[in-house]
């Protein structure tokens, strides 16, 4: 994955676990980048300050979309009929959804 730094437009290549990123979320408060990987069925977490991979979290199925709530430090990933929620402490919760969802959005108001 290539990151472009907005301050000076420099780039950094960062190795991630999978080879097909389908969604990216950024928490500017914690400077963490979340990359949903389709082929590895995981979310890679990258430290934006150091441009290094922090960890990878297995999802169990293919991620489709990702959203970050900076106020609660939570990341929401839809994998179709399951909503995965990762807290800032790297705890995961799985919630079954009543239908198949391929997109996700947060209302932060």
Secondary structure, DSSP 8 states (H G I E B T S, - for coil): -EEE-TTT--EEE---S-S-EEEEEEETTTTEEEEEETTTTEEEEEETTTTEEEEEEE-SS---EEEEETTTTEEEEE-EEEEEEEETTS-EEEEEEEEEES-------
